[in-house]
């Protein structure tokens, strides 16, 4: 973590033909530079390396198919500890051929397997149909076996002379159609048969015991075997069309039992053969997939890197000879030596006759912001950047946020017990972070907590500290050092008697009585206040004043940090015309309020506390110029207050007019900006600033020639515009000092709410368990403690913790950072293979 963002420079990379791929690959492994697009007017489909990118996308498609097949087979894809390097261009075609052969082989095997499974399913359905329809034919009682059927066949009476029915005399033949249909379609199928065939059919059906997969969709459904008996070919054609409309699976019906038995025997043999073939096919398919899974991770990484390299090459432009690629990059000045080393290594790999090199160039563009961080500081840096990425080279609030953020959180969350639980949870995440990273959980809520594990750890540790200060542990106080108050002294000095205790519900300890109050508690608040009736009034006064003190110190620190920005960017006039008026205005008003709080704590004791005046009344009288009738806090108070108020009032016109008038004088022939030779970087100080500050640097590294700087086009000075922006800033700052100071009272409010919720939870849950003094009470205490623990974690730790977190976040963003931090910069996004997203990881295939 650094005080401000790193110094950046713009550089040109000259990549020789034949080594450009290897040079970009080396830069991607190191993650040193951010590339600029030198072809913004050329569409993505008209760039030079479009065909290579399409080839990479085709390989990604094949890899997606391969990973899905591996996932279906429930085969784990082993991941290497070290990421494989991008393959050289000559190996790209080899990888492409391997993937295409593997895809064809898997497609063919999968196609054959699907065909075998379909045949097996058809044979299984045919077997069920033969077994069930046999019961229809051989049933003794047709009404019991057939179920719903239609027997209203006309002219079915048998002629006694010929022994034949009327339909047979007409030449009609009895036919059968059998098959399977989905259970949900049976009722509609039955009604359609009745309406179309006018009762010339007999329908018998029975549900299959086991569920079967659908031949077309593959879904598992309940099926029904049916047998339709009909007279005549015309009725048979109608029945056939109805069966086709309802997607019935029809199978031939045997004419006699011998044929049925032969077919069943044949089906059993064929099913057994198909099962054997399918088993061998599955074994072969699994072997192919296991072999492919060993190389799948390496292929995915290599294809991802290849595609990224060609995307970067499309951002480059060619020189006039068409033999060299030119790229422009932003690079940290401290990494220029590593950049040269990467280009030299890439040139050696590519066997280029001329090595690639880098040339640092001047630029008037604002560089991106780079703030290096580690696993501990990343979370705090994210909190700052959620407000906005800092401007280039301005002071970063992140180093101070590491301390101030968990401290302000702990002021609102102060509880020893809750802080220990939070710290232990965060410590467990920190100790097991390597295993947690390997698991790669897809639960967003859990990953949010895991990424902020160090923030939670710091918040928990600070909460332990403030819990000791408040002497609060699950709403109970700890008597570690012994209370400084003594009840015995009240009896010894005959202030109280037994009658006094019996007749008064409430008694007051008088610190003015000898040996009643022996001195303050060594660390934190005296535990006797946990028993006092006026405990809430005492803590409210203490926490409210503490919140104001912390708030004024925090805001003053933010104003002081702004002076480092003014000095760094050469705005020395802003130190006198912005920083000093802002600091004086804040200190003369609210710094004086802090002084009165501290003076009252120190000047008044238990003996004269009844004479202590109200600070709020004195502070109000300071603005209305009154207070003669009020007892002064200290000698000479009125004169000092008038003096401080005059200084604060005088700061307002200086803050309002100082900067616009100075810039106007400077623009109309005042002192010009100093210029030096060498490299020049131009930076706009802020959006509402009418001036442009030039910061000059000299290139001290060997290998760079002095070049003339490219200056930004001058911006026309507009006094009215500058005055308007400064007036808005002045009003916002002056009113913000009042509102921001009041905003810090949330520290008091949230601390009070947390303590009261903790006390209510103890009184309404745990105290009930302790009231039962019998043996049953021990058993009853177990579920009571479980309920207490659940409510403590869910309400006091999670909900209250989130509330305190959001309020601490607001205090940093609005009250602290707006004093010096603009947050309008652009984040430095280096070309880094490790930061590239993977579509397969997002889809859960890896």
C-alpha positions in Angstrom: 0.0 0.0 0.0 1.4 3.4 -1.0 0.7 7.0 -0.1 -0.4 7.8 -3.6 -0.7 6.0 -7.0 2.4 5.0 -8.8 4.1 7.1 -11.5 3.1 6.0 -15.0 4.5 6.7 -18.4 3.4 6.2 -22.0 5.6 4.0 -24.1 5.8 2.7 -27.6 6.6 -0.9 -28.3 8.2 -1.8 -31.6 7.5 -5.5 -32.1 9.4 -7.1 -34.9 7.7 -9.4 -37.3 8.0 -13.1 -36.2 8.4 -12.3 -32.5 5.3 -10.2 -31.8 3.3 -13.2 -30.6 6.0 -14.3 -28.1 6.5 -10.7 -26.8 2.8 -10.2 -26.1 2.8 -13.6 -24.4 5.6 -12.6 -22.1 3.8 -9.4 -21.2 0.6 -11.2 -20.5 2.4 -13.5 -18.0 3.9 -10.6 -16.2 0.9 -8.2 -16.3 3.0 -5.0 -16.6 1.3 -2.8 -19.2 -2.1 -1.6 -20.4 -2.5 -1.4 -24.1 -4.2 1.4 -26.0 -6.2 0.9 -29.2 -4.4 2.4 -32.1 -7.2 1.4 -34.6 -10.3 2.9 -33.0 -11.9 3.6 -36.4 -11.4 0.0 -37.7 -14.3 -2.5 -37.0 -13.6 -5.7 -35.2 -14.2 -7.7 -38.4 -11.7 -5.8 -40.5 -8.6 -6.2 -38.3 -5.6 -8.3 -39.2 -5.9 -11.2 -36.9 -9.6 -11.9 -37.2 -9.1 -15.4 -38.7 -6.9 -16.4 -35.8 -9.5 -15.2 -33.3 -12.2 -17.2 -35.1 -10.0 -20.3 -34.9 -9.6 -19.8 -31.2 -13.4 -19.4 -30.9 -13.9 -22.6 -32.8 -11.5 -24.4 -30.4 -13.5 -22.9 -27.4 -16.7 -24.4 -28.9 -15.1 -27.8 -29.2 -13.7 -27.5 -25.6 -17.2 -26.5 -24.4 -18.6 -29.7 -26.0 -15.8 -31.8 -24.5 -16.2 -30.4 -21.0 -20.0 -30.9 -21.0 -19.4 -34.5 -22.0 -16.8 -34.9 -19.2 -19.3 -33.3 -16.7 -22.0 -35.7 -17.8 -19.7 -38.7 -17.2 -18.9 -37.2 -13.7 -15.2 -37.2 -14.4 -13.1 -34.6 -12.5 -10.8 -32.4 -14.5 -7.4 -32.2 -12.8 -6.0 -28.6 -12.6 -2.3 -27.9 -12.7 -0.7 -25.8 -10.0 1.2 -23.8 -12.6 -0.6 -22.3 -15.5 0.7 -23.5 -18.9 2.2 -21.0 -21.3 0.6 -19.9 -24.5 1.6 -22.3 -27.2 3.7 -21.0 -30.1 1.9 -20.3 -33.3 3.2 -23.5 -35.0 1.5 -25.6 -32.4 -1.9 -24.0 -32.8 -2.8 -26.2 -35.8 -1.7 -29.3 -33.9 -4.0 -28.5 -31.0 -6.8 -27.7 -33.4 -6.4 -31.1 -35.1 -6.4 -32.9 -31.8 -9.6 -31.2 -30.7 -11.3 -31.9 -34.0 -10.4 -35.6 -34.0 -11.6 -35.9 -30.5 -14.8 -34.1 -31.3 -15.5 -36.4 -34.3 -14.7 -39.5 -32.2 -16.9 -38.4 -29.3 -19.7 -37.4 -31.6 -19.7 -40.7 -33.4 -19.6 -42.7 -30.2 -22.3 -40.6 -28.7 -24.4 -41.0 -31.8 -24.1 -44.8 -31.8 -24.8 -44.9 -28.1 -28.0 -42.9 -28.5 -29.1 -45.2 -31.3 -28.4 -48.3 -29.2 -30.3 -46.8 -26.2 -33.2 -46.0 -28.5 -33.3 -49.5 -29.8 -33.1 -50.9 -26.3 -36.0 -48.6 -25.2 -38.1 -49.8 -28.1 -37.4 -53.4 -27.3 -38.2 -52.8 -23.7 -41.5 -51.2 -24.6 -42.3 -54.1 -27.0 -41.6 -56.6 -24.2 -44.0 -54.8 -21.8 -46.6 -54.6 -24.5 -46.5 -58.3 -25.2 -46.6 -59.3 -21.6 -49.6 -57.0 -20.7 -51.6 -57.7 -23.9 -51.4 -61.4 -23.2 -53.4 -60.8 -20.0 -56.1 -59.1 -22.2 -56.5 -62.1 -24.5 -56.5 -64.8 -21.8 -58.6 -63.0 -19.3 -61.6 -65.0 -18.1 -63.7 -62.1 -17.4 -63.6 -59.5 -20.2 -65.2 -56.8 -18.1 -62.6 -57.2 -15.3 -59.6 -57.4 -17.5 -60.4 -54.8 -20.2 -61.5 -52.1 -17.9 -63.2 -49.3 -19.9 -64.3 -50.7 -23.2 -67.0 -50.2 -25.8 -69.0 -53.2 -26.8 -71.8 -51.5 -28.7 -70.8 -53.4 -31.9 -73.8 -53.3 -34.3 -75.0 -56.6 -35.8 -72.8 -58.7 -33.4 -75.5 -61.3 -32.8 -74.5 -64.8 -34.0 -76.7 -66.4 -36.6 -77.8 -69.8 -35.2 -77.9 -71.4 -38.7 -74.5 -70.3 -40.1 -72.6 -69.6 -36.8 -71.3 -66.2 -38.0 -71.9 -62.6 -37.1 -73.3 -59.9 -39.2 -69.9 -58.2 -39.6 -68.3 -61.4 -40.8 -71.1 -61.9 -43.4 -70.2 -58.4 -44.7 -66.6 -59.5 -45.2 -65.1 -57.4 -42.4 -62.0 -58.8 -40.6 -61.2 -58.5 -36.9 -57.9 -56.5 -36.4 -55.7 -55.4 -33.5 -53.5 -52.4 -32.9 -51.3 -52.3 -29.8 -48.7 -50.0 -28.4 -47.8 -47.5 -25.7 -49.0 -44.0 -24.9 -48.2 -41.5 -22.2 -50.4 -41.7 -19.1 -51.5 -38.0 -19.4 -52.9 -38.6 -22.9 -55.0 -41.6 -22.2 -58.3 -39.9 -21.5 -58.2 -37.6 -24.5 -57.1 -40.6 -26.7 -60.1 -42.7 -25.4 -62.6 -39.9 -26.2 -61.2 -39.4 -29.7 -61.5 -43.1 -30.5 -65.2 -43.2 -29.4 -66.1 -40.1 -31.3 -64.4 -41.0 -34.6 -65.0 -44.8 -34.7 -68.7 -44.6 -33.5 -68.2 -47.6 -31.2 -66.7 -49.9 -33.7 -63.6 -50.4 -31.5 -62.7 -52.1 -28.2 -60.0 -50.3 -26.1 -58.2 -52.1 -23.3 -55.3 -50.5 -21.4 -53.2 -51.0 -18.3 -50.4 -48.8 -16.8 -46.8 -50.1 -16.9 -45.4 -50.6 -13.5 -42.0 -49.0 -14.2 -41.4 -45.5 -15.6 -39.9 -45.4 -19.1 -38.0 -42.8 -21.0 -39.7 -41.1 -23.9 -38.1 -42.0 -27.3 -38.2 -38.5 -28.6 -37.6 -36.2 -25.6 -35.8 -38.6 -23.2 -38.0 -37.5 -20.3 -39.0 -40.2 -17.7 -42.8 -40.6 -17.8 -45.5 -43.1 -16.9 -46.7 -45.1 -19.9 -49.8 -47.1 -20.6 -50.0 -50.3 -22.8 -53.2 -50.4 -24.9 -54.9 -52.9 -27.2 -57.5 -51.8 -29.8 -59.8 -54.3 -31.4 -61.7 -53.2 -34.5 -63.7 -54.5 -37.5 -62.7 -53.7 -41.0 -59.8 -51.9 -42.7 -61.5 -48.6 -42.9 -61.9 -48.4 -39.1 -58.3 -49.6 -38.9 -57.0 -46.7 -40.9 -58.9 -44.2 -38.7 -57.4 -45.8 -35.6 -53.9 -45.7 -37.1 -54.2 -41.9 -37.8 -55.5 -41.2 -34.3 -52.5 -43.1 -32.9 -50.2 -41.1 -35.0 -51.7 -37.8 -33.8 -51.2 -38.8 -30.2 -47.6 -39.9 -30.8 -48.3 -43.5 -29.8 -45.5 -46.0 -30.1 -47.1 -48.9 -32.0 -45.8 -52.4 -32.1 -47.0 -55.5 -34.1 -49.5 -57.7 -32.3 -48.9 -61.5 -32.6 -51.7 -63.6 -33.9 -51.3 -66.6 -31.4 -49.5 -67.6 -28.2 -46.7 -69.5 -30.0 -45.8 -66.5 -32.0 -45.9 -64.3 -28.9 -43.6 -66.7 -27.0 -41.1 -66.7 -29.9 -41.1 -63.0 -30.1 -40.5 -62.6 -26.3 -37.6 -65.0 -26.4 -36.1 -63.1 -29.3 -36.6 -59.8 -27.5 -34.8 -61.1 -24.3 -31.8 -62.2 -26.4 -31.6 -58.9 -28.3 -32.0 -56.9 -25.0 -29.2 -58.8 -23.4 -26.9 -58.3 -26.4 -27.7 -54.6 -26.5 -26.9 -54.2 -22.8 -23.6 -55.9 -23.4 -22.8 -53.6 -26.3 -23.9 -50.5 -24.3 -21.7 -51.5 -21.4 -18.7 -51.8 -23.7 -19.5 -48.5 -25.4 -19.7 -46.8 -22.0 -16.4 -48.2 -21.0 -14.8 -47.0 -24.2 -16.4 -43.6 -24.0 -15.2 -43.2 -20.4 -11.7 -44.1 -21.3 -11.7 -41.5 -24.1 -13.1 -38.8 -21.8 -10.6 -39.7 -19.0 -7.8 -39.3 -21.4 -9.2 -36.0 -22.7 -9.8 -34.7 -19.1 -6.1 -35.0 -18.4 -5.3 -32.3 -21.0 -8.6 -30.4 -20.9 -7.4 -27.8 -18.4 -4.2 -27.1 -20.3 -6.1 -26.7 -23.5 -8.6 -24.3 -22.0 -5.8 -22.1 -20.6 -3.8 -22.2 -23.8 -6.8 -21.3 -26.0 -7.7 -18.5 -23.6 -4.2 -17.0 -23.8 -4.0 -17.4 -27.5 -7.3 -15.6 -28.0 -6.2 -12.8 -25.7 -2.9 -12.4 -27.5 -4.5 -12.0 -30.9 -7.0 -9.5 -29.4 -4.0 -7.4 -28.2 -2.3 -7.7 -31.6 -5.4 -6.3 -33.2 -4.9 -3.2 -31.1 -1.5 -2.6 -32.7 -0.7 -0.8 -35.9 1.9 -1.6 -38.6 4.7 0.8 -39.6 5.2 2.1 -43.1 7.4 -0.9 -44.1 4.7 -3.3 -42.8 7.5 -5.3 -41.1 7.0 -4.1 -37.5 4.1 -3.8 -35.2 3.7 -0.7 -33.1 1.9 -0.7 -29.8 1.3 2.1 -27.2 1.1 1.1 -23.6 0.8 2.7 -20.1 3.4 1.3 -17.8 4.6 2.0 -14.3 8.0 3.8 -14.4 9.3 1.3 -11.9 8.5 -1.6 -14.3 10.2 -0.3 -17.4 13.3 -2.5 -16.8 11.0 -5.6 -16.5 9.2 -4.5 -19.7 12.5 -4.4 -21.6 13.5 -7.8 -20.2 10.1 -9.3 -21.3 10.6 -7.9 -24.8 14.1 -9.3 -25.0 12.9 -12.7 -23.9 10.1 -12.7 -26.4 12.5 -11.8 -29.2 14.8 -14.7 -28.4 11.8 -17.1 -28.4 10.6 -15.8 -31.7 14.0 -16.1 -33.4 13.7 -12.5 -34.6 16.7 -11.1 -36.4 16.1 -7.6 -34.9 15.1 -7.4 -31.2 11.9 -5.7 -30.1 12.4 -2.6 -28.1 10.5 0.1 -26.1 10.6 3.9 -26.5 9.2 6.2 -23.8 7.1 9.0 -25.3 5.6 12.1 -23.7 1.9 12.6 -23.5 -0.6 15.1 -22.3 -3.3 12.4 -21.6 -4.1 11.7 -18.0 -2.5 8.3 -17.1 -4.5 5.6 -15.4 -4.2 5.1 -11.6 -2.3 2.1 -10.2 -2.3 1.3 -6.5 -0.6 -1.9 -5.7 -2.2 -4.0 -2.9 -1.8 -7.4 -1.3 -4.4 -9.8 0.1 -4.6 -7.8 3.3 -5.1 -4.4 1.8 -7.2 -5.4 -1.2 -10.4 -5.3 0.8 -9.8 -1.8 2.1 -8.7 -0.6 -1.4 -12.0 -2.0 -2.7 -13.9 0.1 -0.2 -12.2 3.2 -1.4 -12.6 2.4 -5.1 -16.3 1.7 -4.7 -16.6 5.5 -4.1 -14.4 6.2 -7.2 -11.0 5.4 -8.6 -8.6 8.1 -7.4 -7.2 10.7 -9.8 -3.7 10.1 -11.0 -1.1 10.6 -8.3 -3.5 12.1 -5.7 -3.4 11.0 -2.1 -5.0 7.7 -1.5 -7.3 7.2 1.6 -6.7 3.5 1.6 -3.7 3.4 4.1 -5.7 5.3 6.7 -8.9 3.4 6.0 -7.2 0.3 7.3 -7.3 1.9 10.8 -10.2 4.4 10.7 -12.8 2.1 9.1 -12.7 -0.8 11.6 -12.4 1.8 14.4 -15.5 3.7 13.5 -17.3 0.4 13.0 -16.2 -0.8 16.4 -17.4 2.5 18.0 -20.9 1.6 16.8 -20.6 -2.2 17.4 -18.6 -2.2 20.6 -19.1 -5.5 22.5 -16.4 -7.8 23.8 -18.4 -11.0 23.2 -19.7 -10.1 19.7 -16.2 -8.9 18.7 -14.6 -12.2 19.8 -17.2 -14.2 17.8 -16.5 -12.0 14.7 -12.8 -12.2 15.1 -12.8 -16.0 15.5 -14.9 -16.4 12.4 -12.6 -14.1 10.4 -9.5 -15.9 11.8 -10.9 -19.2 10.6 -11.4 -17.9 7.1 -7.8 -16.5 7.1 -6.3 -19.7 8.3 -8.2 -21.8 5.8 -8.0 -19.4 2.9 -5.9 -21.7 0.7 -8.4 -24.5 0.9 -11.3 -22.1 0.4 -9.7 -20.7 -2.8 -9.3 -24.2 -4.2 -13.0 -25.0 -3.6 -14.1 -22.0 -5.7 -17.5 -21.7 -4.3 -20.3 -20.3 -6.5 -22.2 -18.9 -3.5 -22.0 -15.1 -3.9 -22.9 -14.3 -0.3 -20.2 -16.6 1.0 -17.6 -15.2 -1.4 -18.4 -11.7 -0.3 -17.6 -12.6 3.3 -14.5 -14.5 2.2 -13.0 -11.7 0.1 -13.6 -9.3 3.1 -12.1 -11.7 5.7 -9.3 -9.3 6.7 -11.8 -6.4 7.0 -14.0 -8.6 9.3 -10.9 -9.6 11.3 -9.9 -6.0 11.9 -13.5 -5.0 12.7 -13.7 -7.9 15.2 -10.4 -6.9 16.9 -11.4 -3.3 17.2 -14.8 -4.3 18.5 -13.0 -6.2 21.3 -11.1 -3.0 22.2 -14.2 -0.8 22.2 -16.1 -3.5 24.1 -13.5 -3.3 26.8 -13.8 0.5 26.8 -17.6 0.3 27.1 -17.1 -2.7 29.5 -19.9 -4.5 27.6 -19.9 -8.2 27.0 -23.3 -9.6 25.8 -24.9 -6.6 27.7 -23.0 -7.5 30.9 -20.1 -5.7 32.5 -16.8 -7.4 33.6 -15.4 -6.5 37.0 -11.8 -7.1 36.2 -10.0 -4.5 38.3 -12.7 -3.9 41.0 -15.1 -1.0 41.1 -14.0 2.4 42.2 -17.4 3.0 44.0 -18.1 1.7 47.5 -21.5 1.2 49.1 -19.9 0.5 52.5 -18.6 4.0 52.9 -22.2 5.4 52.8 -23.0 3.3 55.9 -19.7 4.1 57.6 -20.2 7.8 57.3 -23.8 7.4 58.5 -25.3 8.6 55.3 -27.4 5.5 55.0 -29.0 3.3 57.6 -31.0 0.1 57.5 -34.2 2.1 57.5 -33.0 4.2 54.6 -32.5 1.0 52.6 -35.9 -0.4 53.5 -37.9 2.8 52.8 -36.2 3.9 49.5 -36.4 1.9 46.2 -33.6 3.9 44.7 -30.5 5.3 46.4 -27.8 7.6 45.1 -24.1 7.1 45.8 -22.6 10.5 46.7 -19.0 10.8 45.4 -18.4 13.8 47.7 -18.7 11.5 50.7 -15.3 10.2 51.9 -14.1 6.8 50.4 -17.4 6.4 48.4 -15.5 7.0 45.1 -11.8 6.0 45.3 -10.9 6.8 41.7 -11.7 6.1 38.0 -11.7 2.5 36.7 -8.3 1.7 35.3 -9.6 0.8 31.8 -13.0 1.6 30.4 -16.3 2.3 32.2 -16.8 1.3 35.8 -18.9 -2.0 36.0 -21.1 -0.4 38.7 -22.8 1.6 36.0 -24.4 -1.7 34.7 -26.5 -1.7 37.9 -27.3 2.1 37.9 -30.8 3.3 36.9 -29.3 6.4 35.3 -26.8 4.3 33.3 -28.4 5.2 30.0 -28.2 9.0 30.7 -24.6 8.7 31.6 -23.6 6.6 28.6 -25.6 8.8 26.2 -23.7 11.9 27.4 -20.4 10.1 27.1 -21.0 8.6 23.7 -22.5 11.7 22.2 -19.5 13.9 23.2 -17.1 11.1 22.1 -18.8 11.0 18.6 -18.3 14.7 18.1 -14.7 14.5 19.1 -14.0 11.6 16.8 -15.9 13.3 14.0 -14.0 16.6 14.2 -10.6 14.9 14.4 -11.5 12.6 11.4 -12.7 15.6 9.2 -9.7 17.7 10.2 -7.4 14.9 9.2 -9.1 14.8 5.8 -8.6 18.5 5.3 -4.9 18.2 6.3 -4.4 15.5 3.6 -5.6 17.9 0.9 -2.5 20.0 1.4 -0.4 17.1 0.1 -2.4 17.1 -3.1 -1.9 20.9 -3.5 1.8 20.7 -3.0 2.3 17.7 -5.2 0.5 19.2 -8.2 2.2 22.6 -7.9 -0.9 24.4 -6.6 0.8 26.3 -3.9 -1.7 29.1 -4.0 -4.4 26.5 -3.0 -2.6 26.0 0.3 -3.2 29.6 1.2 -6.6 30.1 -0.6 -8.2 26.7 0.0 -6.5 24.7 2.7 -5.9 27.3 5.4 -9.4 28.9 5.2 -11.0 25.4 5.3 -9.0 24.3 8.2 -9.4 27.5 10.1 -13.2 27.5 9.5 -13.5 23.9 10.9 -11.1 24.4 13.8 -12.5 27.8 14.9 -16.0 26.5 15.2 -16.1 22.8 15.7 -12.6 22.5 17.0 -13.6 25.0 19.7 -16.6 22.8 20.5 -14.2 19.9 21.1 -12.1 22.1 23.3 -15.1 23.0 25.4 -16.0 19.3 25.9 -12.5 18.4 27.0 -12.2 21.5 29.2 -15.5 20.7 31.0 -14.4 17.1 31.6 -11.1 18.4 33.1 -12.2 21.5 35.0 -15.2 20.2 36.8 -15.2 17.4 39.4 -17.9 15.8 41.6 -17.6 18.6 44.1 -18.6 21.4 41.7 -20.4 19.4 38.9 -23.7 21.1 39.8 -22.2 24.4 38.7 -21.1 23.1 35.3 -22.8 25.0 32.5 -24.3 23.5 29.3 -21.9 23.3 26.4 -24.7 23.4 23.9 -26.0 26.7 25.3 -22.6 28.2 25.2 -22.1 27.0 21.6 -25.4 28.5 20.5 -24.6 31.8 22.3 -21.3 32.0 20.4 -23.2 32.4 17.1 -26.0 34.8 18.4 -23.4 36.9 20.3 -25.3 36.5 23.6 -24.5 34.8 26.9 -24.0 37.6 29.4 -26.5 36.1 31.7 -25.0 32.7 31.5 -22.1 31.6 33.8 -18.9 31.5 31.7 -17.1 28.2 31.3 -13.7 29.9 31.8 -12.4 33.5 32.2 -12.2 35.4 28.9 -14.6 33.1 27.2 -16.7 35.8 25.4 -13.7 37.5 23.9 -12.2 34.3 22.6 -15.5 33.2 21.1 -16.0 36.5 19.3 -12.4 36.3 17.9 -12.8 32.7 16.7 -16.2 33.5 15.1 -14.7 36.5 13.3 -11.9 34.4 11.9 -14.4 31.8 10.7 -16.5 34.5 9.0 -13.4 36.0 7.4 -12.5 32.6 6.0 -15.7 32.4 3.9 -14.9 35.3 1.5 -11.3 34.1 1.2 -12.6 30.6 0.3 -15.1 32.1 -2.1 -13.1 34.7 -4.0 -9.4 33.9 -3.3 -8.9 31.2 -6.0 -11.0 32.8 -8.8 -9.2 36.2 -8.3 -5.8 34.7 -8.2 -6.4 32.7 -11.4 -7.8 35.8 -13.0 -4.7 37.8 -12.1 -2.5 35.0 -13.3 -4.4 34.8 -16.6 -4.1 38.6 -17.1 -0.4 38.8 -17.0 0.6 37.6 -13.6 3.3 35.2 -12.8 3.5 32.5 -15.5 3.9 28.9 -15.0 7.5 27.7 -14.9 8.6 25.4 -17.6 11.6 23.1 -17.7 13.1 21.1 -20.4 12.4 17.4 -20.8 9.4 15.2 -20.3 6.2 17.1 -19.2 3.0 15.6 -17.9 -0.2 17.8 -17.8 -2.9 17.0 -15.4 -6.2 18.8 -14.8 -6.5 19.3 -11.0 -10.2 18.8 -10.9 -13.4 19.1 -12.9 -14.3 22.4 -11.4 -10.8 23.9 -11.7 -10.2 26.4 -14.5 -6.4 26.1 -14.4 -4.1 23.4 -15.8 -1.1 22.5 -13.8 2.0 21.2 -15.4 4.2 18.8 -13.6 7.6 18.4 -15.1 9.8 15.4 -14.9 13.2 14.7 -16.3 14.0 11.4 -17.7 17.0 10.1 -15.8 17.1 6.5 -17.2 19.7 5.5 -19.7 18.5 4.6 -23.2 15.9 7.4 -23.4 16.6 10.5 -25.5 15.3 13.9 -24.6 12.2 14.7 -26.5 10.0 17.8 -26.7 6.8 17.5 -24.8 3.5 17.5 -26.6 1.4 20.2 -24.9 -2.3 20.0 -24.4 -4.3 22.6 -26.2 -4.8 25.7 -24.0 -8.2 26.0 -22.4 -9.8 29.4 -22.5 -10.1 30.9 -19.0 -13.7 31.7 -18.0 -13.8 33.7 -14.7 -17.6 33.3 -14.3 -17.3 29.6 -14.6 -14.5 29.4 -12.1 -16.3 31.7 -9.7 -19.5 29.6 -10.0 -17.7 26.4 -9.2 -15.9 27.9 -6.3 -19.1 29.3 -4.9 -20.7 25.9 -5.0 -17.6 24.4 -3.3 -17.7 27.1 -0.6 -21.4 26.6 0.2 -21.0 22.9 0.2 -18.0 23.0 2.5 -19.4 25.5 5.0 -22.8 23.8 5.3 -21.1 20.4 5.2 -19.0 21.2 8.2 -22.3 21.5 10.2 -24.1 18.6 8.6 -21.0 16.3 8.7 -20.4 17.0 12.3 -24.0 16.1 13.1 -23.6 13.0 10.9 -21.0 11.6 13.2 -23.7 11.4 15.9 -24.6 8.2 14.2 -21.7 6.7 16.1 -23.6 7.4 19.3 -27.0 6.3 18.0 -25.8 3.0 16.6 -23.8 2.2 19.7 -26.8 2.9 21.8 -29.1 0.7 19.6 -26.6 -2.2 19.6 -26.3 -2.1 23.4 -30.0 -1.9 24.0 -30.7 -4.7 21.5 -28.2 -6.9 23.3 -29.7 -6.1 26.7 -33.2 -6.9 25.5 -32.1 -10.2 24.0 -30.5 -11.2 27.3 -33.4 -10.1 29.4 -36.1 -11.8 27.2 -34.2 -15.1 26.4 -31.4 -16.0 28.7 -32.9 -14.7 31.8 -35.9 -16.9 31.4 -33.6 -20.0 31.3 -31.9 -18.9 34.5 -35.2 -18.3 36.4 -35.9 -22.1 36.6 -33.9 -23.3 39.5 -35.0 -27.0 39.5 -33.2 -29.9 37.7 -35.6 -29.3 34.8 -34.0 -25.9 34.4 -30.7 -27.4 33.3 -32.4 -29.3 30.5 -34.5 -26.3 29.6 -31.4 -24.1 29.4 -30.0 -26.0 26.4 -32.8 -24.9 23.9 -32.8 -21.5 25.5 -29.1 -21.1 24.9 -29.5 -22.4 21.3 -32.2 -19.7 20.7 -30.1 -17.0 22.3 -27.1 -18.0 20.1 -29.2 -18.1 16.9 -30.7 -14.7 17.6 -27.3 -13.2 18.6 -25.7 -14.3 15.4 -28.6 -13.5 13.0 -29.6 -10.1 14.6 -26.7 -8.7 16.5 -23.9 -10.0 14.4 -25.2 -10.1 10.9 -28.0 -7.5 10.8 -26.4 -5.0 13.3 -23.0 -5.7 11.9 -24.2 -4.9 8.3 -25.9 -1.7 9.6 -22.7 -0.5 11.3 -20.6 -1.5 8.3 -22.8 0.7 6.0 -22.8 3.6 8.4 -19.0 3.4 8.7 -18.8 3.3 4.9 -20.9 6.5 4.6 -18.7 8.3 7.1 -15.7 7.6 5.0 -17.2 8.3 1.6 -19.1 11.5 2.5 -17.6 13.0 5.6 -13.9 12.0 5.2 -13.0 11.4 1.6 -14.8 14.5 0.1 -12.3 16.7 1.9 -9.4 15.7 -0.3 -10.3 12.8 -2.6 -11.8 13.5 -6.0 -12.2 9.8 -7.2 -12.6 10.6 -10.9 -9.7 8.7 -12.2 -9.4 5.7 -14.4 -8.2 2.4 -13.0 -5.0 0.8 -14.5 -6.1 -2.5 -16.1 -2.9 -4.3 -17.2 -3.0 -7.1 -19.8 -2.6 -10.0 -17.4 -3.5 -13.7 -18.2 -4.4 -14.4 -14.6 -7.1 -11.7 -14.6 -8.8 -12.9 -17.8 -12.3 -14.3 -17.2 -13.0 -17.8 -18.4 -16.4 -18.6 -19.9 -16.1 -22.2 -18.8 -15.6 -21.2 -15.1 -18.6 -18.9 -15.4 -20.7 -21.8 -16.8 -19.5 -24.2 -14.0 -17.7 -26.5 -16.4 -14.3 -26.0 -14.6 
